[in-house]
Each structure stands twice: as C-alpha cells, then as structure tokens.
Amino acid sequence: MNLPRVVGIVAEYNPLHNGHAFHLSRAREIVKADAVVVVLSSHFVQRGEPAIADKWERARMALASGANLVLELPTAFSCHNAGVFAAGAIDILASTGIVSHLAFGMENAKDPNVEAIVDILTHETQPFKDALRQMLSQGCSFVESQARAVDSLLPGAFAVMSQSNNILAIAYMKRIREKGYPIEVVPVERIGALYHDIKPGPTASATAVRRSLWHGKWDEVSDSVPPSTMTILRRCAAEGRLFYSWDRLWRMVRTVIIRSEASELKGYAEMKEGLEKRILREAWKCRSFEELISSLACRRYPRGRLQRHLIHILLGVNHWTNRAYQRLGPAYIRLIGADGCGRAILKQMRSTARLPVISRASLPENRYASDMLALERRASEMWELLVDSPDPGRETRSTPVMDP
C-alpha cells in the first residue's frame, strides 16, 4: 500500500499574504502531496509580538489558501527564539506520525553551504564552541555569535545565516537531524519582500501588510493578500477583533514591570546578565513599548529578543518552567482547523500520533500538559485584552474551524 505524501509547513500567517499562498501551492506541487499540514503559531508570535488576528481566524486563512489540517504551536514555543520555535514545531509535525515532508522558505534554497552549516551546528565541535565563546565575549547577540562562529569554520556561512527565513530553515533541518525524524526537507525559494521590508505591493511582507492595516490603508492590504484573507481581515476589523493597539500592550507590560522587584523579573524566562535591572529602570521612564525597546536594544540584545522578554514577563513564563518546556517538548497535538481531507488525515492520526490529539483547551490529568494549556489559556486571555472587542473565555469555548 502506498503511504500518503503529507507535507508539513510551519507558519505564523500574521496575516497570510500572497507569498504564503504561493508557498502553500508550491509545496504541494513539489512534493505531489496528498495533504498539507500546517503548524500555526498561537496568539504571540516568534518575534515577541501579539498576532494581528486570533489563531482560529488565521487558521481560516490557511484553509482557504490550500492547507488541509491546522495544528497549534503552543505559546510555550511560538513566542521564542528560532531554536525553540523550530524544535517545538518540528516535534509536533513528527509526532503526528503522518508527515513525510517539510517545506519551508529560504532566500537561497540551493546554497551548497546549507547542509554543512547544519552539520556544524548539530555536532558542535570544540573549534565551533571556542569560536562561539569568543564572539559572545565580544558582546554579540547569540544569533550573530553563532553565525560568525560557523563562518570561521565555513567561510560564507555568515551571509547565509543572516537571512531571517534561513535562520528558521536551518533550525528546522537541525532539529530533524538531531532527532532522526524520517522527514524529507523541501526548501522553497522565497518570492517577494524580506521580513522587515515595509514596501506595500503584491509581494509585500507580513510586516508591510500589518503596517498597512494599522494605518487603515486597505487598498494596500488588498494588493498584498489573497481575496479570502482580505474577507477575513475586513470581518475581524468590523468585529473589533484585530490587534491594533500597541498602547494597550504597553500599559499591560509596564503595569507588570513597575509592580515588580528586580529579583522577580530575574526569574522570568532567559533573563540574564542584569537585564532585569535595565528593564525595570527604563520602564519607569519610557512612555511607549517602542521607546522601551529602543532604550534597551544593543548588539547583545536585539529587538526580537527584548520583545520576547517583555511578553514572557507579561505572561508570567518563569525560567525553570520555560526550561522544562525546552527539555520535554510539546505535551499534545491540538487541532485548530481542518477541511474534509484534513479530517481524513486526522482520523489516521488517531492511530499514528505519538502525542495525545486534542481539539479543546480542557485541562487533562497530566500535570505537564495541564501547565502548558494553562499558559495557553493565559496568553489567549491577554490577547483578548488587546483588541477592541475582547471575548473572555474564548480559549476554552472555541472548537476547531471545520471547512467543507
């Protein structure tokens, strides 16, 4: 019997734009896939920001653009550095027992150095460790230090590892190799703007689309996203269900910070080297989220890392719980959305999955899974407070999106 070809995709769809739609279509085409399974970030995304729309609406975008099954990447992994983000997502895809391929975007998908980079990062030889330690001692961020350490052994690697999508792609491949997962990787050459590009247009980045949304430039949004995404975004906007207010986020984050002692802040996830004292000192002076990040950003602490720190403080993610998540990985596979094909795949997963498959945020008897879901509920409630029309309790009431 021929086993189905199922391609996995890790995504945020914040929101889903034309480049994402191309990637979904191209991944299915290259793999000749019978189904596409997406692992989708929860309400707070990898660079430490609230998602523009809730996870169920972004799942609708995915299903409308060709996904068959959408699974949740819990907050414990979705709002984290590239390594933790990638490990959580790949573990979930592998745990389904049905994903045979992984498709991801790269700036230079055919670069011959990629496999060698993954090899160096996987084995972490002593020369690599020495170079990494030296770069960290010079005040570089971990991401830059890692890239420069690899470059010292493999000239040209730094240029490859400096691209946002390449960073995640390499992290995906590293996790697959580390765990020996039987998943074939399928790099897809990216089209369109880079992540930080704010130029509008048909190939605009998600950053540019969000910027257009925040400024009410719906014509620019319409050029950049599929019609189905546009319909969903307009409905969410009319319902007061899009994240617009950085001021709300700032007030919530600042409240938690200024009511805390430095010793309390030090206990949150990945807080190191006196950063907690700087955060506390600057929070008393700054008047916006952007001002606080700008006052703290430096070579060692880039913006994305600082934003994740602030979200971890807001959500109460402590250091030791965070480390447990990294060590033990996802506790469950949670369904967010499916179409008819996806439901058939889900039925097959009932016998192949290596983790419990759940569809609601009810707390299980397993303490570890219960703690992970409790964080998910907390993050969802926090996100609700950031929109014009919050819906308390939505996380526990919501059922998966089911398309025909």
N, C-alpha and C positions, 0 to 999 in steps of 0.2 A: 504494500500500500504506500502510495506517495504521501509524505507528510506535507502539510500546508506550509507555504512560504509566508512567513509573517514578519514584516519589517517594523522595528521599533523606532520611535522618534522621541527625543527629549525636548520639551518646549516650554515656553512661558506664554506665548501668544498674547503679548501685552501692548497692543492687541495684535491679532492675526492680520498680517498685511500681505501684499501681493507676492513678496519674496517668500513668505512662509507657504503660501498656496502653491507657488512653483516648486518649493522643496518637497511638499507632500506628494504632488503629482510625479515629480522626477524620481523620488524614492520608490514609489510603487512601480514606475516604469522600469527602472534599472533592475530592481530585484525580481520583477514579474511577480509581485506579491499578491497573495490571496486576501491579505488583510493588512491594515495599518493600525498599530497600537501606539498611542501617544501617552507618555508620562508627563503630566502637566503640573507646573508649579502652583502652589497654593496661593494664599492671599498676599504674601510678602515674597518678593522675588529675589533673585540671586545678588543683585547689586544693592540690596538693602532699601528697597522702596515698596510702598503699597502697590499692588496691581491696580491697573486702571479700572478693571471690572472684576466681579467675583468669579470664582473658579467655574461655576456652572455656566455662566454666560460665555466664558472663554472656551469651555467645552463645546458649547453650541457652535461657536465659530469654527472649531476644529472639525466637528462632524459635518458641518455644511461645506467644508473645503476638502473633504476626502478621507478624514480619519474614520475608523470603524469602532474603535474602542478607546476610551479616555480614562486613564488611571491617575490618581492623585500622587504628586510628590509632596509628602507632608512638610509642614513648616520647619520641622527639625532639620531638614536637608535643603529645602528650597531657598531659604534665606541664609546662604553660607558661601564660603569660598569655593572656588571651582572644584577642588578635590573632593570636598564633602558633598557638594551638589551632584557631581558626576557619579560618585560612588553610590549615593542613595538611589539615584535614577536607574543606574545600570543594575543594581541589585534587584530592584523591583521588576524590571524587564526580564532579567534572568530567572527570577523566582516564578514567573508565570508558567514556565515550562513549555511555552509555545513560540516564543520569539526566536527566530532563526537568524535575523539580520538586524544591524543597527545602522541607520542612515543619519548623517549629520553634515552640517555645512562647514566648509573650510574656505579660507581665502585662496589657498593654493593646494588643492586636493591631491595633486600629483607630485608634490615636492618629495624628492628621494630621501631627504633627511628625516622625514617624519618617523619612520619605523626605528631609526637609530636613536632618535630623541626618546621615544617611548622605552626603548631598551635601557638607556642610561637611567631614566627616571625609575624604572622598575627595579633595577638591580642595585642602584645607589652605591657604586664602588667607592673606595676610600678617596681616590682623587676627586671625585664629584663632591663628596662630603666636605673635603678640605676647601675646595673652591667655594662651595655654598657658605660655609662658615666665614670665610674671608669676606665675601660680599655682604653678608649680614652685618659683620663688624664695621663695615663702611657706611652703614646707615641706609642701605637699600631696603625696599619692601621685600617680602618673601618671594613674590612673583618675579620681580626683577632679578633678585639674587639667584633664584633657581634658573632662570633663563640664561643669565650670564655664566653661571657655573657650567651649564650644559655647553654653552658656546665655547668655553675654554677647552673643552674636550672635542667639540664638533663645530668648527667654525661655520658660521652661517645659521646656527640654530637660534640665536637670539632674535633675528628678524622673523623667523617662523613663529616663535613663541610669543612675540609681542602683539600678535593679532588676536582680538577678543575671541572670535569663533575658533581659532586654532587652539587657544588655551583650553577651551572646553573639549574640543575634539581629542586632543592629546590626553586629557584627563579620562575621557571615556575609554579610549584604547588601553590606557594604563590599567584601569580597573578590570577590564575584560581579561587582560593578560595576567594580572595578579591572581585573579580568582579562577582562571582556566575555564571561563564560561564558553560554551560552544556557540558563540555568536559571531557571525561574519560581519566585518565592518565595511560600510559603503560610504566613503566620503563623496559629498556632492559639492561641486564648485558653486560658491555663492554668487548670486547676482545682486545688483543694487548697491545701496549705500552701506557704509560701515556703521557700526552700532552708534557711535557718537555723532554721526553726521546729522545735522538738523535741516538740511535742504529738503523741501517738500517735492512731491512728484510721484510718478507711477512706481518708482523703485525706492521710495523713501524708507528709512529705517523706522523701527518701532519708536525710537526716541523722537524722531521728527513727527510721527503721527500723534504721539501723546502731546507734544508741544502744540500742534495744530488744534487738538481737542481743547487743551487748556486755554487757548486764545480764541476759541469759538470759530475757527476757520474751517467750517465744514466742507467747503469746496475742495480744500487741500486734502482733507481726510478722504473724501470720496475718490480722489485720484489715486490714492495710495493703498486702498483696501478693496477686497472683493465686495460685490454688492451685498452678499449675505452678512458679512461683518458690518457693513455700513448700516444695514437694517437693525442689527442687534445693538450697535452703539447708539443709534438715534432713540431706540426704545428705552435703553438704560438711562440715557440723558433725560428723557422726558419723565422717567420714573424717579429721578434723583438718585440713580444707582451707579454713578461713575465717581472715581476718586479725582477731585479737583483741588482740594484744599490742603496745601502744604502748611497753612497757618494752623489748621486743626491738628495736624500731625505734630507740629512744633509745640503747641500748647500741651499736648498729651505727654510728649517726650520730656519737655522741660519740667513739667509737674513732677514726674517720677524722679528726675535727676536732682532737683533742688530740695526735695524732701529726704534725700539720701545722704548718708555719710560716705566719704571716700572708701572706707573699708567695706561698705555694702556694694558699691559699684565695682570694686575689685573682684567680687565673687561672681560677676557675670561672665558669660562665655568668651573665652580667648582674650580677656583683658590682661594686658601685660605692661611691664616697664613703666609704671607710674602714669599710664594714660588716663586712669580713672581720676587722678588729681587734676589733670589738664581739662578733662571733660567737665568736671564739677566747677572749676574756676571759670571757664569760658561760658558755661550755661548761665551763670549769674549775670553775665554782661551782655550776651548776644540777644538779638531781637527776632531772629528767624532761624529756621532749620538750616538754610543756606549759609547764613552768617556763621553759625556754629561750625559747620563742616569746613568752611573756608578758613576759619581761625585755627583749626586743628590739622588740616591737610599738610602733609610734607612728604618727602621721598619715602620715609619708612611707613607712613600711614596714608595711603592713597584714599581717595574719596569713597570708593566702594567698600573698603574695609571699615572705614569710620561709620558709614551709614548702617552697615550690618551691626556694628557695636551698639548703635543707638536703638535699633529695632530689637536687638536682644535684651537691652535694658528695659524697653517698653513692654516686651512680652514676658519678662522675668525668666529668661533662659540662663540658668546658673552654670558655672564652669563644669562641675562634675556630671551633671545630667547631660550636658552637651557632649562631654567626652564619652559617656555611655552610649549615646546615640551613634557616635562615630565608630565605636568599637563593635556594637551589636547590630547596627544597621536597621533597616525598616522592620517593623513588627507585623505588618499586614499589607495586603494589596487592597486598595479601596477604589471601587468603581465610581466614576464621576459621570460618565455618559457612554452611550452605545447606540449603534443602529442595528438593523437586522443581522448583518454579517457579524458585527461585534458581539451580539448576544449569542450567536452560534459559537464564536471563539470563547466567550465567557463560559459557556456550558462545557466546552472541552477543558477549560482551565480548572474546573471543579475537581478534575482527576489528576491534572498535571502540576498544579501550583504547589510550591513548597512553603508558602505562607498562607495564613487564613485570608480568604477573599471576603470582604465586607462591602456593604453598599450604604450603610448609615454610620453616623458617629456615636452609636451607642457604646458605652464603655464595657469592654469584655472583662472576664475574671482575671486574665493575665495582667499582672501589675505593670510590666514594661509597656505592653500595648496600651494599657489604660492611661499611663503617663503621657505617651506620645499623642493619644487622642485628646487628652486634656489640654495639651499645648495647642493642638489644632483648634479646639473649641475657643480657647482664649484668643488666639490670633484672629479667628473669624469675628469674634465679638469686637475686638479692637478695630478691625477693618470696617465693621458696620458703623462705628462711631465717626468714621472719616468721610462718610457720604451724607448727602442732604436728607435722604430718607432711610435711616437705619432700620433694620429689621431684626430686633433682638431674638435670639434663639434659632435663627435660620439654619445654623450649622447642624443642629440636632434634628430639625424638622425636615430638611431637604432630602429628597430622593434623587437618584441619578437621572440625568437627562436621557430620555429614550426617543430617538428618531425612528421613523418607519423603517 
